[in-house]
Amino acid sequence: MNFKTTILAAAVAFAFVAPRTIQSKEPAMKTKWAIVIHGGAGSSPAQLGDASSKQRTKGLQHALQTGRDMLADGATAMDTVEAVIRTLEDDPIFNAGRGSVVTNEGRVEMDSSVMDGKTLACGAVAGVTRVKNPISLARRVMTETKHVLLVGPGADEFAETQQVPLVDPKYFLSQRDGDDASSIASATQDEDESHLGTVGCVVLDSHGNLAAGTSTGGTANKLPGRVGDSPIVGAGTYAANGLCAVSGTGVGEEYIRNSVAYDIAAQMRYANQSLESAVTDIMLNRLDPGVGGLIAVSQQGEIVMQHNTPGMSCAAADSTGRFETHLILDNGGAPAEATTKSNPSASDESKIRELIQQQASDWNAGNIDAFMKVYWKSDQLTFSSGGDVTRGFDATLQRYKERYPTSEKMGKLTFTDLEFLPLGNSAMQVLGVWKLDRMEPMEGKFTLVFRRFPEGWKIVHDHTSKSPDSQ
């Protein structure tokens, strides 16, 4: 998780909001068809900048118009999903198809998947390098083979046998020196690592069928061969008639670990949860803040869009006349009662401030074990200091004890200049200054990320830097 860029993103998240129609939770008429799309989660509109924000809004509107017109004319969910995602793949402002980011070796490797809710048929490709529209190749895997997922050279070879457009790999790189939109996209991808680019589309058609699709260029500077959740059915994509269609965008590894897309459908099937309740549970309780976003549509045409990042490019339309685009959603799209219950407040700031000052007291008493009580007892705890990263509670505790074996080495600790910044839901970022008064005094800055657990607030990420002139 890139907390450095998140600081700026969250601080100005509401400074710029793309024009949009106010979202209506209850359609005035029965929904005959519905469509939701996304173009990636992560950065706020303010962090993206005015030019990129306008290009994203324009791209979303064009793709949504394409899908709306098709559905109004009676097109199937599968045809609509493929056509809409092709439109997004052809737009270099989005990280999919032509706008894909590159690996650390400077090449493009793209992933995509589709799923038909009527039959549960699905197809996916990963690591393709010459396919202009990976979503179309993923559909061919579904319809023309007995397989679900083809990867790498095998997927590219399969593409040669299918009627899908192939291009020279330079096609994907040329956008970095192309027209204005291309240049904006490239600059955004290079400079803003916090934008978790992916495109996706979920549809309920007038025939009562659901479908979902997702496509991505992956993460910037990824290792060659890295595959995220976009081509993993059940993680980044899922559709089942009678339940819902889902597409995700964010840190793919987390969506895979939590089987996010399928879990939403499972909550609806086995726990009788509504679509909104299931998505809210995932975004607020299952995924860490800053991980990504989700779009979904139910069999009844209920539309849900949520993100726990500073922003998410998304749009929705249905047969009642709804047509809206967003670069950020109020409360991350979560229902007001959910965010009111769990959003950090002034009282939460007070509690966290008390925890930090108690840490200082425990440290000054020479008790590192007590000092560590506020840390998350998990292997996922991250501690970064002096350029070294330590993962896990036990390793962090051991590192502290090795660096500060005696009370003399520990010195007297103070925390000052605390600044509090809510991160999505149920999380708080704290910035401040630390000082150690001892034989060789030290000081620097710190960034803490607290997460609310049933037992209270815990530090899940700790980044400490030392001032250059400190000993």
C-alpha positions as CSV (number, residue, x, y, z in Angstrom):
1,M,0.0,0.0,0.0
2,N,1.4,3.4,-1.0
3,F,0.8,5.6,2.0
4,K,3.1,8.3,0.8
5,T,0.8,9.2,-2.1
6,T,-2.3,8.4,-0.1
7,I,-1.4,11.3,2.3
8,L,-1.8,13.8,-0.5
9,A,-4.7,12.0,-2.0
10,A,-6.8,11.9,1.1
11,A,-6.0,15.4,2.1
12,V,-7.5,16.8,-1.1
13,A,-9.9,14.1,-1.9
14,F,-12.9,16.4,-1.9
15,A,-11.3,19.4,-3.5
16,F,-12.4,18.3,-6.9
17,V,-15.4,16.1,-7.8
18,A,-16.3,15.4,-11.4
19,P,-19.8,16.6,-12.3
20,R,-22.4,13.9,-11.8
21,T,-26.0,13.1,-11.3
22,I,-27.0,12.5,-7.7
23,Q,-27.2,8.7,-7.1
24,S,-30.7,7.4,-6.4
25,K,-30.9,4.3,-4.2
26,E,-34.5,3.4,-5.2
27,P,-35.4,3.7,-8.9
28,A,-38.7,5.3,-9.6
29,M,-39.6,2.5,-12.0
30,K,-38.8,-1.2,-12.2
31,T,-35.4,-1.7,-13.7
32,K,-35.4,-3.7,-16.9
33,W,-31.6,-3.4,-17.5
34,A,-28.7,-1.9,-15.7
35,I,-25.0,-1.3,-16.3
36,V,-22.0,-0.3,-14.1
37,I,-18.5,0.3,-15.2
38,H,-15.2,1.3,-13.6
39,G,-11.9,2.6,-14.7
40,G,-9.7,1.9,-11.7
41,A,-9.5,2.9,-8.0
42,G,-6.9,4.7,-6.0
43,S,-6.2,8.3,-6.6
44,S,-8.5,11.2,-5.8
45,P,-9.6,13.6,-8.6
46,A,-7.4,16.2,-7.0
47,Q,-4.3,14.0,-7.2
48,L,-5.1,12.9,-10.7
49,G,-5.1,16.5,-11.7
50,D,-7.7,18.5,-13.8
51,A,-6.5,17.2,-17.2
52,S,-6.5,13.6,-16.3
53,S,-9.8,13.9,-14.4
54,K,-11.5,15.4,-17.5
55,Q,-10.1,12.7,-19.8
56,R,-11.3,10.0,-17.4
57,T,-14.8,11.5,-17.1
58,K,-15.0,11.7,-20.9
59,G,-13.9,8.1,-21.3
60,L,-16.4,6.9,-18.8
61,Q,-19.2,8.8,-20.4
62,H,-18.3,7.4,-23.8
63,A,-18.1,3.8,-22.6
64,L,-21.3,4.1,-20.6
65,Q,-23.2,5.6,-23.5
66,T,-22.1,2.6,-25.6
67,G,-23.4,0.2,-23.1
68,R,-26.6,2.1,-22.5
69,D,-27.5,2.2,-26.2
70,M,-26.8,-1.5,-26.7
71,L,-29.0,-2.5,-23.7
72,A,-31.8,-0.2,-24.7
73,D,-31.8,-1.9,-28.1
74,G,-32.1,-5.4,-26.5
75,A,-28.4,-6.5,-26.6
76,T,-27.3,-9.3,-24.4
77,A,-25.3,-8.9,-21.2
78,M,-22.3,-10.7,-22.7
79,D,-22.2,-8.7,-25.9
80,T,-22.5,-5.4,-23.9
81,V,-19.8,-6.3,-21.4
82,E,-17.3,-7.1,-24.2
83,A,-18.2,-4.0,-26.3
84,V,-17.9,-1.6,-23.3
85,I,-14.6,-3.0,-22.1
86,R,-13.2,-2.9,-25.6
87,T,-14.1,0.8,-25.6
88,L,-12.2,1.3,-22.3
89,E,-9.2,-0.8,-23.6
90,D,-8.9,1.4,-26.6
91,D,-8.8,4.6,-24.5
92,P,-5.2,5.2,-23.4
93,I,-6.3,7.1,-20.2
94,F,-7.2,3.7,-18.6
95,N,-4.7,1.0,-17.6
96,A,-6.0,-1.7,-19.9
97,G,-5.4,-2.5,-23.6
98,R,-3.6,0.5,-25.2
99,G,-3.1,2.3,-21.9
100,S,-1.5,-0.6,-20.1
101,V,1.4,0.1,-17.8
102,V,4.7,-1.8,-18.3
103,T,6.6,-4.4,-16.3
104,N,10.1,-3.6,-14.9
105,E,11.5,-4.9,-18.2
106,G,9.6,-2.3,-20.1
107,R,6.9,-4.5,-21.8
108,V,3.2,-4.8,-21.5
109,E,1.5,-7.9,-20.1
110,M,-2.3,-7.8,-20.0
111,D,-4.9,-9.8,-18.2
112,S,-8.7,-10.2,-18.6
113,S,-11.7,-12.3,-17.8
114,V,-15.4,-12.6,-18.6
115,M,-18.2,-14.6,-17.0
116,D,-21.8,-15.4,-18.2
117,G,-24.2,-15.4,-15.3
118,K,-26.8,-17.5,-17.2
119,T,-24.5,-20.5,-17.7
120,L,-21.6,-19.8,-15.3
121,A,-19.3,-20.1,-18.4
122,C,-16.2,-18.1,-18.1
123,G,-12.9,-17.4,-19.9
124,A,-9.7,-15.6,-19.1
125,V,-6.3,-14.7,-20.4
126,A,-3.1,-13.5,-18.6
127,G,0.2,-12.1,-19.7
128,V,-0.8,-11.5,-23.3
129,T,1.4,-9.1,-25.2
130,R,0.0,-8.7,-28.8
131,V,-3.8,-8.7,-28.4
132,K,-5.4,-5.3,-29.0
133,N,-8.5,-6.2,-26.9
134,P,-7.8,-8.9,-24.3
135,I,-11.5,-9.0,-23.2
136,S,-12.4,-10.4,-26.7
137,L,-9.7,-13.1,-26.4
138,A,-11.0,-14.0,-22.9
139,R,-14.5,-14.5,-24.4
140,R,-13.0,-16.7,-27.1
141,V,-11.4,-18.9,-24.5
142,M,-14.9,-19.2,-23.0
143,T,-16.7,-20.0,-26.2
144,E,-14.0,-21.8,-28.4
145,T,-12.2,-24.0,-25.9
146,K,-12.9,-26.3,-23.0
147,H,-10.6,-24.3,-20.8
148,V,-11.1,-21.3,-18.6
149,L,-7.6,-19.6,-18.4
150,L,-4.8,-19.4,-21.0
151,V,-1.6,-17.6,-20.1
152,G,1.5,-16.1,-21.7
153,P,2.8,-17.4,-25.1
154,G,0.0,-20.0,-25.2
155,A,-2.6,-17.3,-25.0
156,D,-0.9,-15.2,-27.7
157,E,-0.7,-18.3,-29.9
158,F,-4.4,-19.0,-29.4
159,A,-5.1,-15.4,-30.3
160,E,-3.5,-16.0,-33.7
161,T,-6.2,-18.7,-34.5
162,Q,-9.0,-16.4,-33.5
163,Q,-10.6,-13.4,-35.1
164,V,-9.3,-10.9,-32.7
165,P,-7.2,-7.9,-33.7
166,L,-3.4,-8.4,-33.1
167,V,-0.9,-5.5,-32.9
168,D,2.8,-5.0,-32.6
169,P,3.7,-4.6,-28.9
170,K,4.9,-1.1,-29.8
171,Y,1.2,-0.2,-30.1
172,F,1.0,-0.2,-26.3
173,L,4.2,1.8,-25.9
174,S,3.4,4.4,-28.5
175,Q,0.7,5.9,-26.3
176,R,3.4,7.4,-24.1
177,D,4.4,9.8,-26.9
178,G,1.0,10.1,-28.6
179,D,-1.9,12.5,-28.4
180,D,-2.7,14.6,-25.4
181,A,-4.9,12.0,-23.7
182,S,-2.2,9.4,-24.2
183,S,0.5,11.7,-22.7
184,I,-1.8,12.4,-19.7
185,A,-2.4,8.8,-19.1
186,S,1.3,8.0,-19.2
187,A,2.2,10.8,-16.9
188,T,-0.4,9.7,-14.4
189,Q,0.8,6.1,-14.5
190,D,4.4,7.0,-14.1
191,E,4.1,9.6,-11.4
192,D,1.1,8.3,-9.4
193,E,1.7,4.8,-8.2
194,S,-1.3,4.9,-6.0
195,H,-3.8,4.6,-8.9
196,L,-4.7,1.0,-9.1
197,G,-5.7,0.8,-12.7
198,T,-8.2,-1.7,-14.1
199,V,-11.4,-1.5,-16.2
200,G,-14.5,-3.5,-15.6
201,C,-18.2,-3.8,-16.6
202,V,-21.2,-5.6,-15.0
203,V,-24.5,-5.8,-16.7
204,L,-28.1,-7.0,-16.2
205,D,-29.8,-7.2,-19.6
206,S,-33.5,-6.9,-20.6
207,H,-33.6,-10.7,-20.9
208,G,-32.8,-11.1,-17.2
209,N,-29.2,-12.3,-17.6
210,L,-26.1,-11.1,-15.8
211,A,-22.5,-10.8,-17.0
212,A,-19.2,-9.4,-15.8
213,G,-15.8,-8.6,-17.3
214,T,-12.6,-7.1,-16.1
215,S,-9.4,-6.1,-18.0
216,T,-6.1,-4.7,-16.9
217,G,-2.5,-3.9,-17.7
218,G,-1.5,-4.9,-14.1
219,T,0.6,-2.8,-11.8
220,A,3.4,-0.5,-12.9
221,N,6.9,-2.0,-12.7
222,K,5.5,-5.4,-11.8
223,L,7.7,-8.5,-12.1
224,P,7.3,-10.2,-15.5
225,G,4.7,-12.9,-15.2
226,R,2.9,-11.3,-12.3
227,V,-0.8,-12.0,-12.5
228,G,-3.4,-10.2,-10.3
229,D,-7.1,-10.8,-9.7
230,S,-8.5,-9.5,-13.0
231,P,-8.2,-12.9,-14.9
232,I,-9.1,-14.9,-11.7
233,V,-12.8,-15.8,-11.8
234,G,-14.1,-15.5,-8.3
235,A,-11.5,-13.0,-7.3
236,G,-11.8,-10.0,-9.6
237,T,-14.8,-11.1,-11.7
238,Y,-17.9,-13.1,-11.0
239,A,-21.5,-13.4,-12.3
240,A,-24.4,-15.7,-11.5
241,N,-28.0,-15.3,-12.5
242,G,-30.3,-14.9,-9.5
243,L,-27.5,-13.3,-7.5
244,C,-25.2,-10.6,-8.9
245,A,-22.4,-9.6,-11.3
246,V,-19.2,-8.2,-9.8
247,S,-15.9,-6.6,-11.0
248,G,-13.1,-5.4,-8.8
249,T,-10.3,-2.9,-9.0
250,G,-7.4,-2.6,-6.6
251,V,-4.5,-4.6,-5.1
252,G,-5.1,-7.8,-6.9
253,E,-3.3,-10.0,-4.4
254,E,-5.8,-9.0,-1.7
255,Y,-8.8,-9.7,-3.9
256,I,-7.3,-13.2,-4.7
257,R,-6.6,-14.0,-1.0
258,N,-10.2,-13.0,0.0
259,S,-12.0,-14.5,-3.1
260,V,-13.8,-11.1,-3.1
261,A,-16.0,-11.3,-6.2
262,Y,-17.4,-14.8,-5.3
263,D,-17.7,-13.9,-1.6
264,I,-20.2,-11.3,-2.4
265,A,-22.4,-13.8,-4.3
266,A,-21.9,-16.3,-1.5
267,Q,-23.1,-13.9,1.1
268,M,-26.2,-13.3,-0.9
269,R,-26.8,-17.0,-1.5
270,Y,-26.0,-18.5,1.9
271,A,-26.5,-15.6,4.3
272,N,-29.4,-13.9,2.5
273,Q,-27.5,-10.6,2.5
274,S,-28.5,-7.8,0.1
275,L,-26.0,-6.8,-2.6
276,E,-25.2,-3.5,-0.8
277,S,-24.7,-5.3,2.6
278,A,-22.3,-7.9,1.0
279,V,-20.2,-5.3,-0.8
280,T,-20.1,-3.0,2.3
281,D,-18.9,-5.9,4.5
282,I,-16.1,-6.6,2.0
283,M,-15.0,-3.0,1.7
284,L,-15.3,-2.1,5.4
285,N,-14.5,-5.3,7.2
286,R,-12.6,-7.7,4.9
287,L,-10.2,-5.5,3.0
288,D,-7.7,-3.1,4.5
289,P,-8.3,0.6,3.8
290,G,-6.7,1.8,0.6
291,V,-6.9,-1.6,-1.2
292,G,-9.4,-0.8,-4.0
293,G,-13.1,-0.7,-5.1
294,L,-16.0,-2.8,-6.4
295,I,-18.9,-2.4,-8.8
296,A,-21.8,-4.8,-8.8
297,V,-25.4,-5.2,-10.1
298,S,-28.0,-7.6,-8.7
299,Q,-30.7,-9.6,-10.4
300,Q,-33.2,-6.9,-9.5
301,G,-31.1,-4.2,-11.1
302,E,-29.7,-2.8,-7.8
303,I,-26.4,-1.0,-8.5
304,V,-23.6,-0.8,-6.0
305,M,-20.3,1.1,-6.4
306,Q,-17.9,1.4,-3.4
307,H,-14.2,2.1,-2.8
308,N,-12.0,2.4,0.3
309,T,-9.4,4.4,-1.7
310,P,-9.4,8.2,-2.1
311,G,-11.2,7.8,-5.4
312,M,-12.5,5.5,-8.0
313,S,-13.5,6.1,-11.7
314,C,-16.9,4.6,-12.1
315,A,-20.3,5.1,-13.9
316,A,-23.7,3.6,-14.0
317,A,-26.9,3.7,-16.0
318,D,-30.2,1.8,-16.1
319,S,-33.6,1.7,-17.9
320,T,-35.1,4.2,-15.5
321,G,-33.0,7.0,-17.0
322,R,-30.2,7.0,-14.6
323,F,-26.9,8.0,-16.1
324,E,-24.0,9.2,-13.9
325,T,-20.2,9.2,-13.8
326,H,-17.9,9.6,-10.7
327,L,-14.3,10.0,-9.9
328,I,-15.0,9.8,-6.2
329,L,-18.1,8.7,-4.2
330,D,-19.4,10.3,-1.1
331,N,-18.4,8.1,1.9
332,G,-16.7,5.8,-0.6
333,G,-20.2,4.8,-1.8
334,A,-21.0,3.0,1.4
335,P,-24.4,3.6,3.1
336,A,-24.5,6.5,5.6
337,E,-25.3,4.3,8.5
338,A,-22.2,2.1,7.9
339,T,-19.8,5.0,7.6
340,T,-21.3,6.9,10.5
341,K,-20.8,3.9,12.7
342,S,-17.2,3.2,11.7
343,N,-15.7,6.5,10.4
344,P,-12.9,7.9,12.5
345,S,-14.2,10.9,14.6
346,A,-12.8,13.5,17.0
347,S,-13.3,11.0,19.9
348,D,-11.3,8.4,17.9
349,E,-8.5,11.0,17.5
350,S,-8.5,11.4,21.2
351,K,-8.3,7.6,21.8
352,I,-5.5,7.3,19.3
353,R,-3.6,10.2,20.8
354,E,-3.9,8.5,24.3
355,L,-2.5,5.3,22.8
356,I,0.5,7.1,21.3
357,Q,1.2,9.0,24.6
358,Q,0.9,5.7,26.5
359,Q,3.5,4.2,24.1
360,A,5.9,7.0,25.1
361,S,5.3,6.4,28.8
362,D,5.9,2.6,28.3
363,W,9.1,3.3,26.4
364,N,10.3,5.7,29.0
365,A,9.7,3.1,31.6
366,G,12.0,0.7,29.7
367,N,9.2,-1.6,28.8
368,I,9.3,-2.5,25.1
369,D,6.7,-5.3,25.5
370,A,4.2,-2.8,26.8
371,F,5.2,-0.3,24.1
372,M,4.3,-3.0,21.5
373,K,0.8,-3.7,22.8
374,V,-0.8,-1.2,20.5
375,Y,0.7,-2.9,17.4
376,W,-1.4,-5.4,15.4
377,K,-0.4,-8.9,16.3
378,S,-0.3,-10.2,12.8
379,D,2.2,-11.3,10.2
380,Q,0.9,-8.5,8.0
381,L,2.1,-5.8,10.3
382,T,4.7,-3.6,8.5
383,F,7.4,-1.6,10.1
384,S,9.8,0.5,8.0
385,S,12.8,2.4,9.4
386,G,16.1,3.4,8.0
387,G,15.2,1.9,4.6
388,D,14.7,-1.6,6.0
389,V,11.2,-3.1,6.1
390,T,10.2,-5.6,8.8
391,R,7.0,-7.7,8.4
392,G,5.1,-9.2,11.3
393,F,4.6,-8.4,14.9
394,D,7.2,-10.9,16.3
395,A,9.9,-9.7,13.9
396,T,9.1,-6.1,14.7
397,L,9.3,-6.7,18.5
398,Q,12.6,-8.5,18.0
399,R,14.0,-5.7,15.9
400,Y,13.2,-3.2,18.6
401,K,14.8,-5.3,21.3
402,E,18.0,-5.8,19.3
403,R,18.3,-2.1,18.5
404,Y,17.5,-1.0,22.1
405,P,18.8,-3.6,24.5
406,T,19.1,-1.3,27.5
407,S,17.2,1.6,29.0
408,E,20.3,3.8,28.3
409,K,20.0,2.9,24.6
410,M,16.3,3.5,24.7
411,G,16.5,7.0,26.2
412,K,13.5,9.2,26.8
413,L,10.9,9.3,24.0
414,T,8.5,12.1,23.0
415,F,5.9,12.3,20.3
416,T,4.9,15.8,19.1
417,D,3.1,17.7,16.2
418,L,0.5,14.9,15.7
419,E,-1.7,15.2,12.6
420,F,-4.7,13.0,12.0
421,L,-6.0,12.0,8.7
422,P,-8.9,9.5,8.2
423,L,-8.2,6.8,5.5
424,G,-11.4,5.4,4.1
425,N,-13.4,3.7,6.7
426,S,-12.2,2.4,10.1
427,A,-8.7,3.6,9.6
428,M,-6.6,6.7,10.7
429,Q,-3.3,7.9,9.5
430,V,-1.2,9.8,12.0
431,L,1.8,12.0,11.2
432,G,4.2,13.3,13.8
433,V,7.7,14.0,15.1
434,W,9.6,11.7,17.4
435,K,12.6,12.6,19.6
436,L,14.9,10.4,21.7
437,D,16.8,12.2,24.5
438,R,19.9,10.2,25.3
439,M,23.7,10.4,25.1
440,E,23.4,10.7,21.3
441,P,20.0,12.3,20.7
442,M,18.0,11.4,17.7
443,E,14.8,12.7,16.1
444,G,12.8,12.4,13.0
445,K,9.3,12.0,11.6
446,F,6.8,9.1,11.6
447,T,3.7,7.9,9.8
448,L,1.4,5.5,11.5
449,V,-1.7,3.8,10.2
450,F,-4.2,2.7,12.8
451,R,-7.0,0.3,12.0
452,R,-10.1,-0.2,14.2
453,F,-10.5,-3.8,15.4
454,P,-13.2,-5.2,17.8
455,E,-10.6,-4.8,20.6
456,G,-9.8,-1.3,19.7
457,W,-7.4,0.7,17.5
458,K,-4.1,-1.0,16.4
459,I,-1.1,0.1,14.4
460,V,-1.0,-1.9,11.2
461,H,1.8,0.2,9.5
462,D,4.7,2.1,11.0
463,H,7.1,4.2,8.9
464,T,9.9,6.0,10.7
465,S,12.5,8.3,9.2
466,K,15.5,10.0,10.9
467,S,16.5,13.6,10.5
468,P,19.7,13.9,8.5
469,D,21.5,15.7,11.2
470,S,20.5,13.2,13.9
471,Q,23.3,11.0,15.4
